Each structure stands twice: as C-alpha cells, then as structure tokens.
Amino acid sequence: MKFKDFFVIGTDTDVGKTYVSTLLYKALRKYNFQYYKPIQSGCFLKDDKLTAPDVDFLTKFVGINYDDSMVTYTLKEEVSPHLASEMEGTKIEIENVKRHYEDLKKKYSNILVEGAGGLYVPLIRDKFYIYDLIKLFNLPVVLVCGTKVGAINHTMLTLNALNTMGIKLHGLIFNNYKEQFFEDDNIKVILELSKIKNYMIIKNGQKEISDKEIEKFFN
C-alpha cells in the first residue's frame, strides 16, 4: 500500500476524532506513520510540564511512551486554541507549526495530523483557522462523523464547506456506531446525499482497525 499524509477533523465536538485518530495510528504505525497534534488546549500538568491529553490518551492506548514531538503547542485552558493562547499569553506562530510538521516528515514515511475540532476552529483570532492549516499542509481530509440524531446535518454542512474551500476529502469515518436502526438510516442518507464511496464504520467499543479495512480505506 502507498500511503499519503492526511488530516483528521471532526464534524463537531466529542464526535470521537481523537479515538478514531488513535485507532488509525495504531493500525498505521507499522508503516512508519507518526501522529501529530499541532495545537492542544485543555492540557494538564504532569511532572511539572503541560501534557497534551490527546497525545497522552493515544500513547497509553497504543502502549508507548508519551512523545513530546507529537505536539507543538500545549495550552492549559480548556477552550478554543485562539482563546487559550490569549488567556495564557502564548503567541501561536504558524511558522513553528509548519517547521515541526516538516521535521517530522524527514523522520517518518507519513504523518497523521489531528486538528482541534472542526474546520472553523480559530487558531489565531481573526487570522488563522483549522481550514487554513489544512490548506497550508495541502492535505486530504479524513472526516470523523457521528451516527446519532443530528449527524446528517453536521456531516453535510462540513462536506459542503470542504467543497467550497477546495479541500480534498479522502473519506468518511462513522464513529461510535451502536447498530441502531436510525443510525443505519443516517449513514444511508449521508452516503446518498454526498455520493461518497470511501467510508469506514467504527463500532462502539471497537479497539482496532483490521488490515483489510485499512487497505480498503486507503487504496
């Protein structure tokens, strides 16, 4: 299989973007993939340094040591990155993020980049958003979406925004699927409306993604 870097975003908060990113990283690590979280807010102190919760979750889940190289900016306040950086007096320098990403590319075959929330999350107030970072890196998007009530609207709005922005979609990942009849219909409607063929379904409590699923999704 020939892989490319990709950028993981979610349709809304708590859709399970980090969980899906973790499962993807666990499956792709053997292909010399690295995980990268450019900016993380809501960090906590551990051994006198700020620890990124998404990196902490991922490394513990996979069974590896916490890796500082997986994140550029760690912010304490559990709010949007632009607000957290303002509250803490930390200036977000996009050039530092870009340099960090390029350094990782020199060491690894591919990078899985996880954003902070959805497309319109501000990284720098009135200046730079998640969609700007995706465009800067020139990466296709893996969109994590839910299956519960509201999933159709959230997903279609994000897909329409991606299309308007000229950002390429690699595929959809429906997360936390509980095999309910209305979830089946939500998935069906989203696929019919969007005409998307490349998708994956992650069941509630699923702990890994099979090689077969990876090959199908990334080929």
C-alpha positions in Angstrom: 0.0 0.0 0.0 1.1 3.5 -0.8 0.0 6.0 1.8 -0.1 9.8 2.0 -0.2 12.2 4.9 -3.8 13.1 5.9 -5.6 15.5 8.2 -8.3 14.3 10.6 -11.1 16.6 11.6 -14.5 16.1 13.2 -18.0 17.4 12.4 -18.4 18.6 16.0 -17.0 18.4 19.5 -17.0 14.9 21.1 -17.6 13.1 17.9 -14.6 10.9 18.7 -11.9 12.4 16.5 -9.1 11.5 18.9 -10.3 8.0 19.4 -10.5 7.4 15.7 -7.1 9.0 15.2 -5.7 6.6 17.8 -7.2 3.6 16.1 -5.8 4.8 12.7 -2.4 5.4 14.2 -2.3 2.0 15.9 -3.1 0.4 12.6 -0.7 2.5 10.5 2.3 2.7 12.9 3.9 -0.4 11.4 4.1 1.6 8.1 6.3 4.2 9.8 3.4 6.7 10.4 3.7 9.4 13.0 0.9 11.2 14.8 1.0 14.9 15.1 -1.3 17.3 17.0 -0.2 20.9 16.2 -2.0 22.7 18.9 -3.7 21.2 22.0 -5.7 23.2 24.6 -7.0 21.7 27.9 -3.6 20.4 28.8 -2.7 19.3 32.3 0.4 19.4 34.5 2.4 16.2 34.8 5.9 16.1 36.2 5.9 20.0 36.1 5.2 20.2 32.4 2.0 20.6 30.4 0.8 17.3 28.9 -1.5 17.1 25.9 -4.5 14.9 26.7 -4.9 13.6 23.2 -1.3 12.6 23.0 -1.5 11.1 26.5 -4.6 9.1 25.5 -3.1 7.9 22.2 0.3 6.8 23.6 -1.3 5.0 26.5 -3.8 3.2 24.3 -1.1 2.1 21.9 1.3 1.2 24.7 4.2 3.6 24.0 5.8 6.4 26.0 4.5 9.9 25.9 6.1 11.7 23.0 6.7 15.5 23.1 7.4 15.5 19.4 3.7 14.7 18.7 2.6 18.2 19.7 3.9 21.8 19.1 1.8 24.0 21.4 0.3 22.9 24.7 -2.2 25.2 26.3 -3.8 24.8 29.7 -7.2 26.4 29.4 -9.9 24.0 28.1 -11.3 26.4 25.5 -10.7 27.1 21.8 -7.0 27.4 21.0 -7.1 31.0 20.0 -8.7 32.0 23.3 -6.5 29.7 25.4 -3.4 31.3 23.8 -4.7 34.8 24.5 -5.5 33.9 28.1 -2.1 32.4 28.7 -0.1 35.0 26.8 1.2 32.4 24.3 1.7 33.6 20.8 0.8 30.9 18.2 3.4 31.1 15.4 2.2 29.1 12.4 5.7 29.0 11.1 6.7 26.9 14.1 3.9 24.5 13.4 4.9 24.3 9.7 8.6 23.7 10.7 7.6 21.0 13.2 5.5 19.2 10.6 8.3 19.3 8.0 10.8 18.0 10.6 8.5 15.0 11.3 8.2 14.3 7.6 12.0 13.9 7.4 11.9 11.2 10.1 8.7 9.3 9.1 7.2 7.9 6.0 3.8 9.6 6.6 2.1 11.9 9.1 -1.4 11.6 10.5 -2.3 15.1 11.6 -5.2 15.6 14.0 -6.8 19.0 14.1 -8.6 20.8 17.0 -12.3 20.3 16.5 -13.8 21.2 13.1 -12.9 23.3 10.1 -13.8 26.7 11.6 -12.0 26.4 14.9 -9.8 29.5 15.2 -6.1 29.0 16.0 -5.3 32.8 15.8 -8.2 35.2 16.3 -9.5 36.7 13.1 -6.4 35.4 11.2 -5.9 31.6 11.0 -8.3 28.7 11.3 -8.1 24.9 11.1 -9.1 25.1 7.4 -6.1 27.4 6.8 -3.8 24.8 8.4 -5.2 22.1 6.2 -4.6 24.2 3.1 -1.1 25.2 4.3 -0.1 21.5 4.6 -2.1 20.7 1.4 -3.5 17.5 2.9 -6.7 15.5 2.1 -9.1 15.3 5.0 -10.4 12.2 6.8 -13.7 13.4 8.3 -14.9 11.8 11.5 -18.7 12.0 11.9 -21.3 10.6 14.3 -24.2 8.4 13.6 -26.7 9.7 16.2 -29.5 12.2 15.6 -28.1 15.3 14.1 -25.3 13.5 12.2 -26.8 14.2 8.8 -26.9 17.9 9.2 -23.5 18.2 10.9 -21.8 16.0 8.3 -23.4 17.6 5.2 -22.6 21.1 6.4 -18.9 20.1 6.9 -18.8 18.4 3.5 -20.3 21.4 1.8 -17.7 23.6 3.5 -14.8 21.4 2.4 -16.1 21.5 -1.2 -16.5 25.3 -1.1 -12.9 25.7 0.2 -11.5 23.4 -2.3 -10.2 20.9 0.3 -10.0 17.3 -0.9 -11.8 14.7 1.1 -10.2 11.3 1.4 -13.1 9.6 3.1 -15.6 9.5 6.0 -15.4 7.6 9.2 -18.6 7.0 11.0 -17.7 6.6 14.7 -19.4 5.1 17.8 -21.9 3.1 15.7 -24.3 1.2 18.0 -26.2 -0.8 15.4 -29.4 1.2 16.0 -31.9 1.4 13.1 -31.8 5.2 12.9 -28.0 5.1 12.7 -28.3 2.8 9.7 -30.6 5.3 8.1 -28.4 8.3 9.0 -25.4 6.6 7.3 -27.5 5.7 4.3 -28.8 9.3 3.8 -25.4 10.8 4.2 -23.9 8.5 1.6 -26.8 9.1 -0.8 -26.6 12.9 -0.4 -22.9 13.1 -0.6 -22.3 10.4 -3.2 -19.2 9.4 -1.2 -18.0 5.9 -1.8 -15.0 5.7 0.5 -16.0 5.3 4.2 -15.4 3.2 7.3 -17.6 2.4 10.2 -16.2 2.2 13.8 -18.4 0.4 16.2 -18.9 1.4 19.8 -16.1 -0.1 21.8 -14.0 -1.1 18.8 -10.4 -1.5 19.8 -8.6 -1.8 16.5 -9.0 -1.4 12.7 -8.1 -4.5 10.7 -5.5 -4.6 7.9 -8.3 -5.3 5.4 -10.2 -2.2 6.5 -7.1 -0.1 6.3 -6.3 -1.4 2.8 -9.8 -0.7 1.6 -9.9 2.8 3.0 -6.5 3.9 1.9 -6.3 2.3 -1.5 
